[in-house]
Amino acid sequence: MITLVRRVTAACVLGAALTACAAAPHPVPRVARPAPSATSAPPTLAPGPGGLTPVFKNGSRTHGRSVALTFDADMTADQGARAAAGEHFDNPGLIAALRELKVPATVFMTGRWAEEYPDQARSLGRDPLFEVANHSYSHYAFTDDCYGLPTVSGDRMRADVERAYAAFRRVGVPDARPYFRFPGGCYDRRALRALTPAGVTAVQWDVVSGDAFATDAEAVSRQVLEGVRPGSVVVMHCTRSAAPTTERVVRTVVPALRARGFRFVRVSELIGS
């Protein structure tokens, strides 16, 4: 079962004033596994109490030393002018580092980001090293008072998620996963209820990297290395302007975690294990 909270105070919101990130605990719900098939759908979690959208925070602590690195490709619906003026919401160097190091990862992408960087979105979506998941279309918050983000009304929440999937299809992402990360990590019971018809599993995290707006790559790396446990989900960002240290962090933590015996997996592999 899942524990519902009014709001998860773990965000790393890009484009909003952020000074700290923390995550509220959630027991891991049971997995709804599809029947074996060469074309099986990605694993998802069974609905929570009352049929609410289930929430996944981390995988098993006892089934091996696996860890999932996740990257939020954030861009809000109203940041087009900033991108046109030269602000970089992408991070090709980070993606190149992940490929060079052969690190599987899950990228939680906003629909607006996919529209701004269609070639990169398509490349990520077609590379078996990665999986693309949903971070909303607009990167507007699904609760009030979420790090200063604009909010999505309750009757538009599902539509915002579905609009992101439509944007992924338009740019050529063939198989976006049925996983959703709330902008800012902020959600409540109303948001979970609103997304139930979308059939997604909400994915949070148990390790906050602190890379948002950070300038000290060593401090961010240390925070990740101190936080990772078997089954951890690490939240980072894929935006140069607001998370400039992330590539350096990845180049530090990947060999360090491998030296400890950790294996990198995508979120789908943690959910399905």
Buried (B, 14 or more C-beta within 10 A) or exposed (E): EBEBBEBBBBBBBBBBEBEEBEBBEBEBBEBBEEEEEEEEBBBBBBBBEEEBBBBBBBBEEEEBBBBBBBBBBBBBBEBBEBBEEEBBBBBBBBBEBBBEEEBBBBBBBBBBBBBBBBEBBBBBBEBEBBBBBBBBBBBBBBBEEBBEBBBBEEEBBBBBBBBBBEBBBEBBBEEBBBBBBBBBBBBBBBBBBBBBEBEBBBBBBBBBBBBBBBEEBEEBBBBBBEBBEBBBBBBBBBBBBBBBBBBBBBBBBBEBBEEEEBEBBBBBBBBBB
